[in-house]
């Protein structure tokens, strides 16, 4: 088995299996660690902006990839041509990607530069933010290649990538589909799959717990107690 066949043939299922089983086992055995470990109380400076940019950006990227690549090609053709589809992906990916990038940079810098936040941070917290930062940066780098393809009406790489994703999703993976796409796409895919591989071992597991009850719960009042030292 060549390295290409392993990364784009076997690795998606390895990462996916660890993603599902690892999350299940951690939820079952380590409930206390099933949380985001928010450090907002330690330092609130620019936290709201950074968090909102990061979360809106990464959710937009996730659902954009999901709908853009898993929706049947024939459905897309009812609302847009292949070239238009590619430009939609470029512009949407650019907007959400930049939002996520700015938020990730702010969060990463805060975690390594703020003494209070750094003191309570686990290595895996800093690692996953850094890894997501690199993954998003690689994704934004693919826009330059995709823009060149779209400008010349070349949608072959986009179709190859979507067909590969569908082959993975239908358990009939064909790594040869993306044999000839640009290297930057392959590196970005590898980093993206690795996010799922390490997911169960990081703070990202809180994604599974959608806080719907927050919508209806009463407001909580938090007061800071100031103690005068004589």
Z-matrix of the N, CA and C atoms (Angstrom, degrees):
N
C 1 1.477
C 2 1.530 1 109.01
N 3 1.326 2 117.21 1 127.47
C 4 1.459 3 121.26 2 178.69
C 5 1.522 4 109.66 3 -76.62
N 6 1.347 5 115.29 4 164.25
C 7 1.457 6 120.33 5 178.68
C 8 1.524 7 110.71 6 -60.09
N 9 1.336 8 116.86 7 -40.22
C 10 1.469 9 120.94 8 179.16
C 11 1.526 10 110.43 9 -60.79
N 12 1.331 11 116.77 10 -45.50
C 13 1.460 12 120.04 11 -178.62
C 14 1.524 13 111.82 12 -65.64
N 15 1.343 14 115.85 13 -34.70
C 16 1.462 15 118.54 14 178.63
C 17 1.526 16 111.19 15 -68.95
N 18 1.342 17 116.70 16 -49.21
C 19 1.468 18 120.32 17 -175.50
C 20 1.526 19 111.55 18 -65.96
N 21 1.332 20 116.91 19 -40.82
C 22 1.459 21 119.28 20 -175.00
C 23 1.524 22 113.61 21 -106.52
N 24 1.351 23 115.47 22 7.51
C 25 1.450 24 119.48 23 176.64
C 26 1.518 25 112.80 24 -119.92
N 27 1.342 26 115.75 25 -47.59
C 28 1.471 27 120.38 26 -177.99
C 29 1.530 28 112.58 27 -100.35
N 30 1.335 29 117.17 28 -37.26
C 31 1.466 30 121.06 29 -174.76
C 32 1.530 31 113.83 30 -58.57
N 33 1.340 32 119.56 31 -38.21
C 34 1.468 33 118.40 32 178.49
C 35 1.521 34 112.63 33 -57.82
N 36 1.333 35 117.43 34 -38.26
C 37 1.463 36 120.63 35 -179.34
C 38 1.524 37 111.57 36 -78.26
N 39 1.327 38 117.14 37 -32.45
C 40 1.456 39 120.36 38 174.77
C 41 1.523 40 109.72 39 -63.00
N 42 1.337 41 115.64 40 -48.57
C 43 1.464 42 120.43 41 179.41
C 44 1.528 43 110.86 42 -63.93
N 45 1.323 44 116.72 43 -41.81
C 46 1.459 45 120.76 44 -179.20
C 47 1.519 46 112.78 45 -65.55
N 48 1.328 47 116.64 46 -39.75
C 49 1.466 48 120.69 47 179.23
C 50 1.520 49 111.19 48 -65.13
N 51 1.331 50 116.71 49 -46.17
C 52 1.467 51 120.73 50 178.55
C 53 1.526 52 110.12 51 -65.03
N 54 1.320 53 116.84 52 -37.39
C 55 1.463 54 122.23 53 178.14
C 56 1.530 55 111.21 54 -58.02
N 57 1.324 56 116.98 55 -48.29
C 58 1.467 57 120.97 56 -176.99
C 59 1.525 58 112.15 57 -77.06
N 60 1.336 59 116.69 58 -52.76
C 61 1.462 60 119.70 59 -177.46
C 62 1.531 61 111.42 60 -67.62
N 63 1.328 62 116.27 61 -39.78
C 64 1.457 63 119.57 62 179.85
C 65 1.521 64 111.93 63 -63.22
N 66 1.338 65 116.85 64 -41.51
C 67 1.461 66 120.58 65 178.01
C 68 1.524 67 110.75 66 -64.46
N 69 1.315 68 116.34 67 -42.18
C 70 1.466 69 121.48 68 -179.97
C 71 1.536 70 110.73 69 -62.75
N 72 1.339 71 116.14 70 -47.51
C 73 1.462 72 120.37 71 -178.70
C 74 1.528 73 111.02 72 -65.03
N 75 1.320 74 117.40 73 -41.09
C 76 1.463 75 119.34 74 179.68
C 77 1.526 76 110.95 75 -65.73
N 78 1.324 77 117.53 76 -39.83
C 79 1.465 78 120.53 77 177.98
C 80 1.522 79 110.63 78 -64.04
N 81 1.323 80 116.32 79 -36.98
C 82 1.460 81 121.05 80 -177.35
C 83 1.523 82 112.25 81 -76.71
N 84 1.324 83 117.67 82 -35.65
C 85 1.462 84 120.44 83 -171.21
C 86 1.538 85 113.97 84 -107.52
N 87 1.335 86 117.60 85 -22.76
C 88 1.465 87 119.60 86 -175.11
C 89 1.523 88 111.28 87 -131.42
N 90 1.324 89 115.43 88 58.32
C 91 1.463 90 120.35 89 -178.00
C 92 1.526 91 112.73 90 -57.83
N 93 1.341 92 116.37 91 -35.23
C 94 1.467 93 119.23 92 -177.13
C 95 1.527 94 111.93 93 -63.16
N 96 1.321 95 117.53 94 -28.13
C 97 1.468 96 120.60 95 -178.47
C 98 1.519 97 112.42 96 -89.93
N 99 1.335 98 116.41 97 0.65
C 100 1.470 99 120.75 98 -177.80
C 101 1.524 100 109.30 99 -82.13
N 102 1.320 101 116.17 100 76.19
C 103 1.459 102 120.96 101 -176.05
C 104 1.520 103 109.47 102 -160.96
N 105 1.329 104 114.48 103 168.17
C 106 1.457 105 119.54 104 -178.06
C 107 1.522 106 112.69 105 -85.84
N 108 1.345 107 116.60 106 -12.19
C 109 1.470 108 120.52 107 -177.90
C 110 1.529 109 111.56 108 53.33
N 111 1.325 110 115.39 109 52.31
C 112 1.462 111 119.58 110 -178.21
C 113 1.523 112 111.62 111 -61.20
N 114 1.318 113 116.49 112 138.23
C 115 1.464 114 122.06 113 178.56
C 116 1.530 115 110.64 114 -113.25
N 117 1.325 116 116.17 115 19.42
C 118 1.469 117 120.28 116 -175.74
C 119 1.527 118 112.16 117 -62.86
N 120 1.353 119 116.89 118 -34.84
C 121 1.462 120 119.66 119 -179.85
C 122 1.531 121 111.59 120 -66.72
N 123 1.329 122 116.46 121 -24.36
C 124 1.460 123 119.91 122 -179.76
C 125 1.524 124 111.87 123 -79.07
N 126 1.325 125 115.90 124 -32.66
C 127 1.461 126 120.55 125 179.44
C 128 1.522 127 108.62 126 -159.91
N 129 1.323 128 115.52 127 116.98
C 130 1.459 129 120.38 128 -175.50
C 131 1.523 130 113.09 129 -101.85
N 132 1.315 131 117.11 130 0.22
C 133 1.465 132 121.04 131 -175.05
C 134 1.531 133 110.91 132 -65.32
N 135 1.326 134 116.52 133 120.56
C 136 1.470 135 124.42 134 178.75
C 137 1.534 136 113.22 135 59.84
N 138 1.328 137 117.29 136 9.97
C 139 1.462 138 120.11 137 -176.28
C 140 1.516 139 111.99 138 -65.84
N 141 1.338 140 116.39 139 -42.54
C 142 1.460 141 119.45 140 -177.76
C 143 1.529 142 111.18 141 -62.88
N 144 1.324 143 116.69 142 -45.76
C 145 1.463 144 120.04 143 179.38
C 146 1.529 145 111.06 144 -62.58
N 147 1.330 146 116.62 145 -47.77
C 148 1.458 147 120.82 146 -178.01
C 149 1.521 148 111.33 147 -61.82
N 150 1.330 149 116.09 148 -46.02
C 151 1.464 150 120.87 149 -177.94
C 152 1.516 151 111.50 150 -65.27
N 153 1.332 152 116.81 151 -44.24
C 154 1.464 153 119.74 152 -179.21
C 155 1.528 154 111.95 153 -65.23
N 156 1.318 155 116.80 154 -43.87
C 157 1.462 156 120.48 155 178.51
C 158 1.523 157 110.61 156 -60.68
N 159 1.333 158 115.52 157 -45.67
C 160 1.459 159 120.09 158 -177.77
C 161 1.524 160 111.60 159 -64.86
N 162 1.333 161 117.26 160 -49.08
C 163 1.460 162 120.32 161 -174.90
C 164 1.530 163 112.54 162 -69.73
N 165 1.325 164 117.23 163 -43.54
C 166 1.472 165 119.20 164 177.47
C 167 1.519 166 110.13 165 -63.55
N 168 1.327 167 115.88 166 -41.91
C 169 1.453 168 119.94 167 -179.96
C 170 1.508 169 113.17 168 -63.43
N 171 1.333 170 117.29 169 -47.03
C 172 1.468 171 119.60 170 -175.38
C 173 1.525 172 111.29 171 -72.32
N 174 1.345 173 117.61 172 -32.91
C 175 1.467 174 119.57 173 175.47
C 176 1.523 175 110.59 174 -67.53
N 177 1.341 176 116.52 175 -40.17
C 178 1.459 177 119.88 176 177.10
C 179 1.517 178 111.88 177 -62.90
N 180 1.330 179 116.64 178 -40.31
C 181 1.464 180 121.21 179 178.18
C 182 1.526 181 110.58 180 -64.68
N 183 1.340 182 116.37 181 -45.41
C 184 1.465 183 120.36 182 -177.68
C 185 1.529 184 111.45 183 -61.36
N 186 1.323 185 116.22 184 -52.77
C 187 1.464 186 118.91 185 -177.53
C 188 1.528 187 111.81 186 -71.23
N 189 1.338 188 116.46 187 -29.17
C 190 1.459 189 119.27 188 175.46
C 191 1.513 190 111.33 189 -64.86
N 192 1.331 191 117.04 190 -44.02
C 193 1.461 192 120.56 191 176.54
C 194 1.525 193 110.84 192 -63.76
N 195 1.334 194 116.28 193 -41.79
C 196 1.459 195 119.85 194 -176.31
C 197 1.524 196 111.45 195 -64.31
N 198 1.329 197 116.81 196 -50.98
C 199 1.460 198 119.47 197 -178.55
C 200 1.524 199 111.87 198 -73.28
N 201 1.333 200 116.19 199 -36.64
C 202 1.458 201 119.17 200 -177.85
C 203 1.510 202 113.25 201 -67.27
N 204 1.341 203 117.41 202 -30.53
C 205 1.461 204 120.17 203 -174.42
C 206 1.519 205 114.06 204 -106.45
N 207 1.325 206 117.86 205 -24.19
C 208 1.465 207 119.48 206 -176.63
C 209 1.529 208 113.88 207 -99.59
N 210 1.327 209 117.09 208 -19.13
C 211 1.465 210 119.19 209 175.10
C 212 1.530 211 108.65 210 -66.73
N 213 1.314 212 118.27 211 131.88
C 214 1.478 213 120.70 212 -178.58
C 215 1.521 214 113.09 213 -52.98
N 216 1.318 215 115.55 214 141.81
C 217 1.461 216 121.66 215 -178.70
C 218 1.525 217 111.60 216 -55.92
N 219 1.327 218 117.26 217 -39.42
C 220 1.467 219 121.50 218 -178.46
C 221 1.527 220 111.67 219 -64.25
N 222 1.335 221 117.27 220 -31.44
C 223 1.460 222 120.91 221 177.78
C 224 1.518 223 111.05 222 -68.60
N 225 1.334 224 115.93 223 -41.24
C 226 1.454 225 119.93 224 177.89
C 227 1.529 226 111.44 225 -63.13
N 228 1.318 227 115.83 226 -37.53
C 229 1.456 228 119.55 227 -177.93
C 230 1.525 229 113.14 228 -67.36
N 231 1.326 230 117.00 229 -15.73
C 232 1.465 231 120.41 230 176.83
C 233 1.524 232 111.58 231 -77.00
N 234 1.336 233 117.02 232 -20.06
C 235 1.467 234 119.70 233 -177.63
C 236 1.525 235 113.17 234 -119.37
N 237 1.328 236 117.47 235 -16.85
C 238 1.467 237 119.79 236 -178.10
C 239 1.518 238 110.31 237 -160.80
N 240 1.324 239 115.62 238 153.56
C 241 1.458 240 119.95 239 174.19
C 242 1.529 241 108.29 240 -76.11
N 243 1.319 242 116.73 241 170.19
C 244 1.459 243 120.01 242 179.70
C 245 1.528 244 112.03 243 -61.85
N 246 1.332 245 115.90 244 -39.08
C 247 1.470 246 119.46 245 179.42
C 248 1.526 247 110.14 246 -67.14
N 249 1.336 248 116.48 247 -42.56
C 250 1.465 249 119.80 248 177.34
C 251 1.533 250 110.90 249 -62.51
N 252 1.311 251 116.20 250 -40.07
C 253 1.465 252 121.55 251 176.48
C 254 1.525 253 109.97 252 -58.15
N 255 1.323 254 115.78 253 -42.49
C 256 1.463 255 119.57 254 -179.08
C 257 1.523 256 111.15 255 -66.39
N 258 1.340 257 117.20 256 -40.67
C 259 1.469 258 120.05 257 179.06
C 260 1.531 259 111.02 258 -67.09
N 261 1.322 260 116.66 259 -37.16
C 262 1.472 261 120.01 260 175.94
C 263 1.522 262 110.08 261 -59.04
N 264 1.345 263 115.39 262 -45.71
C 265 1.460 264 120.33 263 179.38
C 266 1.524 265 111.09 264 -62.89
N 267 1.321 266 117.06 265 -39.24
C 268 1.460 267 121.35 266 -178.93
C 269 1.521 268 111.01 267 -65.22
N 270 1.341 269 116.96 268 -49.91
C 271 1.460 270 120.57 269 -177.01
C 272 1.531 271 111.83 270 -69.11
N 273 1.330 272 116.53 271 -45.16
C 274 1.468 273 119.66 272 179.30
C 275 1.529 274 110.61 273 -64.68
N 276 1.337 275 115.80 274 -44.38
C 277 1.459 276 119.57 275 178.46
C 278 1.518 277 111.96 276 -62.82
N 279 1.330 278 115.92 277 -36.42
C 280 1.464 279 120.01 278 179.08
C 281 1.517 280 112.10 279 -65.52
N 282 1.334 281 116.41 280 -45.90
C 283 1.471 282 120.46 281 -178.52
C 284 1.526 283 110.98 282 -64.48
N 285 1.330 284 116.39 283 -53.32
C 286 1.469 285 119.63 284 -178.33
C 287 1.533 286 111.42 285 -68.43
N 288 1.331 287 115.80 286 -34.09
C 289 1.457 288 119.31 287 179.11
C 290 1.514 289 112.44 288 -65.46
N 291 1.328 290 117.33 289 -42.12
C 292 1.468 291 120.84 290 178.85
C 293 1.521 292 110.47 291 -66.62
N 294 1.348 293 116.57 292 -40.44
C 295 1.468 294 119.71 293 176.54
C 296 1.530 295 110.55 294 -58.62
N 297 1.323 296 115.69 295 -48.07
C 298 1.461 297 120.75 296 -178.93
C 299 1.520 298 110.94 297 -64.79
N 300 1.327 299 116.97 298 -40.19
C 301 1.466 300 121.29 299 -179.28
C 302 1.524 301 111.33 300 -62.47
N 303 1.336 302 116.22 301 -47.33
C 304 1.469 303 120.00 302 -179.73
C 305 1.526 304 110.17 303 -62.51
N 306 1.343 305 116.03 304 -45.54
C 307 1.460 306 119.82 305 179.25
C 308 1.520 307 112.07 306 -62.41
N 309 1.342 308 116.91 307 -41.67
C 310 1.464 309 121.17 308 -179.26
C 311 1.528 310 111.00 309 -65.91
N 312 1.324 311 117.17 310 -40.19
C 313 1.467 312 120.57 311 178.41
C 314 1.529 313 110.13 312 -62.39
N 315 1.327 314 116.37 313 -44.43
C 316 1.462 315 120.95 314 -179.57
C 317 1.536 316 110.84 315 -63.38
N 318 1.332 317 116.11 316 -43.77
C 319 1.466 318 120.32 317 -179.40
C 320 1.528 319 111.30 318 -67.85
N 321 1.323 320 116.26 319 -40.48
C 322 1.464 321 120.55 320 -179.53
C 323 1.531 322 110.54 321 -65.97
N 324 1.325 323 115.95 322 -45.71
C 325 1.457 324 119.77 323 -179.75
C 326 1.525 325 110.75 324 -63.95
N 327 1.324 326 115.98 325 -39.71
C 328 1.463 327 120.34 326 178.23
C 329 1.526 328 110.99 327 -61.40
N 330 1.319 329 116.47 328 -39.83
C 331 1.464 330 120.76 329 -176.08
C 332 1.533 331 112.37 330 -72.12
N 333 1.324 332 117.75 331 -28.01
C 334 1.463 333 119.00 332 -178.55
C 335 1.530 334 113.08 333 -100.29
N 336 1.348 335 117.62 334 -13.10
C 337 1.465 336 119.41 335 -175.40
C 338 1.524 337 113.65 336 -110.62
N 339 1.342 338 116.97 337 -24.75
C 340 1.460 339 119.84 338 179.98
C 341 1.535 340 109.09 339 -84.49
N 342 1.318 341 119.03 340 116.54
C 343 1.474 342 121.08 341 -174.89
C 344 1.526 343 113.42 342 -57.54
N 345 1.344 344 117.30 343 -39.74
C 346 1.467 345 120.37 344 -176.86
C 347 1.530 346 110.66 345 -69.69
N 348 1.333 347 115.64 346 -43.52
C 349 1.467 348 119.76 347 179.87
C 350 1.527 349 110.15 348 -68.68
N 351 1.313 350 116.45 349 -41.37
C 352 1.465 351 120.95 350 -179.57
C 353 1.528 352 111.39 351 -62.42
N 354 1.328 353 116.53 352 -34.59
C 355 1.463 354 120.99 353 -177.01
C 356 1.523 355 112.39 354 -65.99
N 357 1.338 356 117.11 355 -30.36
C 358 1.469 357 119.93 356 -177.86
C 359 1.532 358 112.32 357 -103.05
N 360 1.324 359 116.99 358 1.21
C 361 1.463 360 121.07 359 -177.62
C 362 1.527 361 110.67 360 -81.25
N 363 1.305 362 115.24 361 137.70
C 364 1.461 363 120.16 362 171.78
C 365 1.528 364 108.49 363 -86.15
N 366 1.312 365 115.87 364 157.74
C 367 1.467 366 120.06 365 178.48
C 368 1.517 367 110.72 366 -58.65
N 369 1.337 368 116.42 367 -38.92
C 370 1.464 369 119.89 368 -178.53
C 371 1.528 370 111.96 369 -67.25
N 372 1.361 371 118.09 370 -27.47
C 373 1.460 372 120.60 371 176.85
C 374 1.524 373 110.74 372 -65.05
N 375 1.319 374 114.75 373 -48.53
C 376 1.470 375 119.89 374 179.97
C 377 1.523 376 110.32 375 -66.83
N 378 1.349 377 116.23 376 -39.72
C 379 1.461 378 120.35 377 -178.44
C 380 1.524 379 111.25 378 -60.65
N 381 1.346 380 117.70 379 -48.26
C 382 1.464 381 119.38 380 -173.23
C 383 1.525 382 111.80 381 -68.46
N 384 1.337 383 117.39 382 -35.22
C 385 1.459 384 119.09 383 176.42
C 386 1.522 385 109.92 384 -66.35
N 387 1.338 386 116.49 385 -42.32
C 388 1.463 387 120.15 386 177.45
C 389 1.512 388 111.91 387 -63.18
N 390 1.337 389 117.16 388 -40.90
C 391 1.464 390 121.02 389 -179.81
C 392 1.529 391 111.01 390 -65.83
N 393 1.333 392 116.83 391 -41.86
C 394 1.463 393 120.64 392 177.04
C 395 1.521 394 111.00 393 -64.62
N 396 1.316 395 116.12 394 -36.50
C 397 1.465 396 120.92 395 178.07
C 398 1.521 397 110.70 396 -61.62
N 399 1.320 398 117.00 397 -45.46
C 400 1.468 399 121.06 398 178.43
C 401 1.527 400 110.26 399 -66.39
N 402 1.332 401 116.99 400 -41.26
C 403 1.467 402 121.02 401 -179.24
C 404 1.519 403 111.27 402 -61.27
N 405 1.332 404 116.50 403 -44.74
C 406 1.469 405 120.66 404 178.73
C 407 1.524 406 110.73 405 -65.87
N 408 1.326 407 117.09 406 -40.41
C 409 1.468 408 120.74 407 178.43
C 410 1.528 409 111.02 408 -60.84
N 411 1.327 410 116.31 409 -41.35
C 412 1.465 411 120.17 410 177.32
C 413 1.525 412 110.55 411 -65.16
N 414 1.333 413 116.19 412 -39.90
C 415 1.462 414 119.67 413 178.23
C 416 1.518 415 111.81 414 -61.61
N 417 1.335 416 116.37 415 -42.42
C 418 1.465 417 120.03 416 177.73
C 419 1.529 418 111.17 417 -65.54
N 420 1.326 419 116.50 418 -32.26
C 421 1.471 420 120.20 419 178.84
C 422 1.524 421 111.59 420 -65.55
N 423 1.333 422 116.52 421 -29.89
C 424 1.468 423 118.80 422 -179.93
C 425 1.525 424 111.83 423 -68.25
N 426 1.343 425 116.90 424 -19.39
C 427 1.466 426 120.44 425 -178.22
C 428 1.526 427 110.79 426 -61.85
N 429 1.334 428 116.49 427 -36.18
C 430 1.467 429 119.23 428 -179.03
C 431 1.526 430 110.65 429 -64.87
N 432 1.318 431 116.57 430 -38.91
C 433 1.463 432 120.27 431 177.60
C 434 1.523 433 110.32 432 -70.06
N 435 1.334 434 116.26 433 -45.54
C 436 1.462 435 120.80 434 -178.68
C 437 1.524 436 111.94 435 -62.95
N 438 1.343 437 116.07 436 -38.18
C 439 1.470 438 119.92 437 179.02
C 440 1.522 439 111.17 438 -62.83
N 441 1.326 440 115.73 439 -40.49
C 442 1.465 441 119.57 440 177.11
C 443 1.510 442 111.66 441 -63.41
N 444 1.328 443 116.36 442 -41.01
C 445 1.473 444 119.88 443 177.55
C 446 1.525 445 110.87 444 -64.08
N 447 1.350 446 115.97 445 -46.81
C 448 1.466 447 120.02 446 -176.98
C 449 1.520 448 111.52 447 -64.53
N 450 1.335 449 116.75 448 -36.71
C 451 1.467 450 120.54 449 -179.71
C 452 1.520 451 111.68 450 -63.35
N 453 1.332 452 116.48 451 -26.41
C 454 1.459 453 121.05 452 179.51
C 455 1.537 454 111.79 453 -102.69
N 456 1.321 455 116.13 454 9.53
C 457 1.457 456 120.14 455 178.75
C 458 1.515 457 114.30 456 70.05
N 459 1.336 458 116.46 457 21.03
C 460 1.460 459 121.22 458 -178.64
C 461 1.533 460 109.72 459 -95.56
N 462 1.320 461 117.41 460 109.83
C 463 1.470 462 121.51 461 -178.44
C 464 1.530 463 111.17 462 -110.78
N 465 1.311 464 117.18 463 12.98
C 466 1.463 465 120.32 464 -174.72
C 467 1.528 466 112.45 465 -62.69
N 468 1.343 467 117.10 466 -41.43
C 469 1.461 468 119.61 467 -179.73
C 470 1.523 469 111.00 468 -66.93
N 471 1.344 470 116.64 469 -41.93
C 472 1.455 471 120.17 470 179.39
C 473 1.520 472 111.06 471 -61.16
N 474 1.312 473 116.95 472 -44.90
C 475 1.461 474 120.72 473 -179.44
C 476 1.524 475 110.48 474 -67.04
N 477 1.322 476 116.94 475 -39.90
C 478 1.471 477 120.46 476 179.00
C 479 1.524 478 110.72 477 -61.94
N 480 1.327 479 116.17 478 -42.89
C 481 1.464 480 120.22 479 -179.49
C 482 1.528 481 111.62 480 -66.92
N 483 1.325 482 117.16 481 -42.55
C 484 1.464 483 120.02 482 179.37
C 485 1.525 484 111.21 483 -66.54
N 486 1.327 485 116.96 484 -38.57
C 487 1.465 486 119.61 485 178.97
C 488 1.519 487 111.04 486 -67.70
N 489 1.346 488 116.86 487 -34.42
C 490 1.464 489 119.40 488 177.22
C 491 1.524 490 110.78 489 -66.61
N 492 1.341 491 116.68 490 -43.77
C 493 1.468 492 120.72 491 179.07
C 494 1.522 493 110.18 492 -61.02
N 495 1.314 494 116.97 493 -41.93
C 496 1.467 495 120.41 494 178.70
C 497 1.525 496 111.10 495 -65.74
N 498 1.331 497 117.07 496 -35.08
C 499 1.460 498 119.42 497 178.97
C 500 1.520 499 110.78 498 -68.18
N 501 1.328 500 116.83 499 -33.92
C 502 1.467 501 120.76 500 175.53
C 503 1.523 502 109.79 501 -67.52
N 504 1.322 503 116.32 502 -45.10
C 505 1.466 504 121.35 503 -177.01
C 506 1.525 505 112.18 504 -65.67
N 507 1.324 506 117.74 505 -29.93
C 508 1.471 507 121.48 506 -178.72
C 509 1.525 508 112.30 507 -95.80
N 510 1.339 509 116.03 508 12.46
C 511 1.472 510 122.91 509 177.57
C 512 1.527 511 112.58 510 59.84
N 513 1.316 512 115.79 511 31.51
C 514 1.470 513 120.76 512 177.65
C 515 1.532 514 108.73 513 -131.92
N 516 1.325 515 115.69 514 48.08
C 517 1.458 516 121.33 515 -171.39
C 518 1.527 517 112.01 516 -57.34
N 519 1.319 518 113.73 517 140.50
C 520 1.462 519 121.60 518 178.44
C 521 1.526 520 107.32 519 -133.74
N 522 1.322 521 116.18 520 96.65
C 523 1.470 522 120.79 521 -176.19
C 524 1.520 523 112.65 522 -66.43
N 525 1.323 524 117.18 523 -20.92
C 526 1.466 525 119.94 524 -178.66
C 527 1.528 526 112.08 525 -68.23
N 528 1.328 527 117.29 526 -17.64
C 529 1.463 528 120.76 527 -178.67
C 530 1.524 529 112.03 528 -61.58
N 531 1.332 530 116.85 529 -31.11
C 532 1.473 531 119.49 530 -178.88
C 533 1.523 532 111.47 531 -114.44
N 534 1.309 533 116.28 532 24.36
C 535 1.468 534 121.09 533 179.39
C 536 1.525 535 111.29 534 -58.65
N 537 1.331 536 117.29 535 -37.28
C 538 1.464 537 120.97 536 -171.42
C 539 1.526 538 114.32 537 -105.73
N 540 1.336 539 118.48 538 6.15
C 541 1.470 540 118.46 539 178.79
C 542 1.521 541 109.50 540 -74.50
N 543 1.313 542 116.70 541 162.20
C 544 1.472 543 121.78 542 -177.16
C 545 1.522 544 111.48 543 -59.54
N 546 1.321 545 116.12 544 147.57
C 547 1.462 546 122.04 545 -177.04
C 548 1.522 547 112.26 546 -59.20
N 549 1.351 548 117.06 547 -34.70
C 550 1.462 549 120.13 548 -177.41
C 551 1.522 550 111.10 549 -60.94
N 552 1.337 551 117.68 550 -35.04
C 553 1.463 552 121.18 551 177.29
C 554 1.533 553 110.34 552 -65.82
N 555 1.311 554 115.98 553 -41.65
C 556 1.468 555 120.32 554 -177.69
C 557 1.526 556 111.11 555 -66.54
N 558 1.337 557 116.55 556 -41.06
C 559 1.460 558 119.80 557 178.84
C 560 1.529 559 109.96 558 -64.65
N 561 1.329 560 115.88 559 -42.99
C 562 1.469 561 120.51 560 178.82
C 563 1.531 562 111.00 561 -61.32
N 564 1.312 563 117.28 562 -41.95
C 565 1.463 564 121.36 563 178.79
C 566 1.524 565 110.55 564 -62.91
N 567 1.336 566 116.59 565 -44.05
C 568 1.464 567 120.14 566 179.59
C 569 1.524 568 110.99 567 -59.83
N 570 1.329 569 116.83 568 -46.60
C 571 1.457 570 119.84 569 179.18
C 572 1.527 571 110.99 570 -63.88
N 573 1.336 572 116.40 571 -38.87
C 574 1.457 573 119.79 572 178.50
C 575 1.514 574 112.44 573 -64.26
N 576 1.326 575 118.39 574 -42.33
C 577 1.463 576 121.42 575 178.76
C 578 1.515 577 110.97 576 -66.36
N 579 1.322 578 116.84 577 -34.31
C 580 1.457 579 120.51 578 -179.45
C 581 1.522 580 111.44 579 -67.42
N 582 1.331 581 117.38 580 -27.79
C 583 1.463 582 120.41 581 174.49
C 584 1.526 583 109.71 582 -57.94
N 585 1.335 584 117.15 583 -43.10
C 586 1.460 585 121.09 584 178.30
C 587 1.531 586 111.10 585 -68.49
N 588 1.324 587 116.48 586 -33.11
C 589 1.470 588 120.50 587 179.67
C 590 1.526 589 111.58 588 -63.90
N 591 1.338 590 117.08 589 -43.77
C 592 1.465 591 120.73 590 -176.57
C 593 1.523 592 112.56 591 -91.29
N 594 1.312 593 116.95 592 -6.70
C 595 1.476 594 122.97 593 -176.98
C 596 1.528 595 113.75 594 -47.13
N 597 1.341 596 120.02 595 -50.73
C 598 1.471 597 120.00 596 -175.02
C 599 1.529 598 114.18 597 -65.58
N 600 1.319 599 117.80 598 -15.96
C 601 1.457 600 121.60 599 -175.45
C 602 1.526 601 112.44 600 -100.52
N 603 1.325 602 116.65 601 8.04
C 604 1.459 603 121.01 602 -175.58
C 605 1.526 604 110.67 603 -126.44
N 606 1.319 605 115.42 604 -179.65
C 607 1.458 606 122.29 605 178.38
C 608 1.527 607 112.33 606 -70.18
N 609 1.333 608 117.30 607 -9.58
C 610 1.462 609 120.57 608 -178.52
C 611 1.526 610 112.92 609 -63.91
N 612 1.332 611 118.12 610 -15.59
C 613 1.470 612 120.05 611 -178.35
C 614 1.517 613 111.81 612 -60.30
N 615 1.347 614 117.94 613 -21.03
C 616 1.463 615 119.29 614 -179.67
C 617 1.525 616 111.86 615 -65.45
N 618 1.344 617 116.87 616 -12.92
C 619 1.466 618 120.76 617 177.16
C 620 1.530 619 110.36 618 -60.49
N 621 1.342 620 116.66 619 -33.51
C 622 1.462 621 120.46 620 -179.21
C 623 1.530 622 111.76 621 -64.42
N 624 1.313 623 117.33 622 -27.78
C 625 1.474 624 121.44 623 -175.36
C 626 1.524 625 109.45 624 -95.80
N 627 1.321 626 116.44 625 89.97
C 628 1.466 627 121.23 626 -179.61
C 629 1.530 628 108.39 627 -76.09
N 630 1.330 629 118.38 628 117.32
C 631 1.471 630 121.05 629 -173.55
C 632 1.528 631 113.60 630 -79.74
N 633 1.325 632 116.57 631 62.78
C 634 1.466 633 120.18 632 -178.03
C 635 1.527 634 111.87 633 -65.11
N 636 1.336 635 117.01 634 -28.76
C 637 1.461 636 119.64 635 -178.80
C 638 1.529 637 111.71 636 -68.28
N 639 1.334 638 117.53 637 -17.59
C 640 1.459 639 119.84 638 178.69
C 641 1.521 640 111.51 639 -63.53
N 642 1.336 641 116.34 640 -25.05
C 643 1.464 642 120.68 641 -176.89
C 644 1.522 643 110.99 642 -66.85
N 645 1.321 644 117.05 643 -35.12
C 646 1.468 645 120.96 644 -173.79
C 647 1.528 646 113.82 645 -108.03
N 648 1.334 647 118.42 646 -6.00
C 649 1.459 648 119.84 647 -176.12
C 650 1.528 649 110.60 648 -74.01
N 651 1.326 650 118.35 649 153.23
C 652 1.475 651 121.18 650 177.55
C 653 1.522 652 110.56 651 -65.78
N 654 1.318 653 115.16 652 156.99
C 655 1.461 654 119.56 653 176.32
C 656 1.522 655 109.75 654 -65.15
N 657 1.311 656 115.69 655 145.88
C 658 1.449 657 121.21 656 175.81
C 659 1.525 658 108.45 657 -109.36
N 660 1.302 659 115.38 658 128.81
C 661 1.463 660 120.84 659 -179.98
C 662 1.519 661 108.63 660 -99.18
N 663 1.315 662 116.03 661 123.61
C 664 1.461 663 121.74 662 179.87
C 665 1.516 664 108.19 663 -115.14
N 666 1.322 665 116.30 664 121.98
C 667 1.461 666 121.21 665 179.42
C 668 1.519 667 109.32 666 -112.24
N 669 1.300 668 115.30 667 141.99
C 670 1.454 669 121.21 668 176.53
C 671 1.519 670 109.44 669 -92.12
N 672 1.307 671 116.16 670 128.06
C 673 1.459 672 120.79 671 179.96
C 674 1.519 673 109.42 672 -93.91
N 675 1.318 674 115.07 673 118.79
C 676 1.460 675 119.95 674 179.58
C 677 1.530 676 109.04 675 -99.11
N 678 1.306 677 115.78 676 124.51
C 679 1.463 678 120.92 677 179.51
C 680 1.521 679 108.98 678 -106.62
N 681 1.302 680 115.13 679 123.15
C 682 1.472 681 120.05 680 -179.68
C 683 1.530 682 108.75 681 -82.73
N 684 1.296 683 115.50 682 123.69
C 685 1.452 684 121.44 683 179.64
C 686 1.529 685 109.85 684 -97.12
N 687 1.299 686 116.02 685 120.89
C 688 1.472 687 119.97 686 -179.49
C 689 1.543 688 110.19 687 -87.73
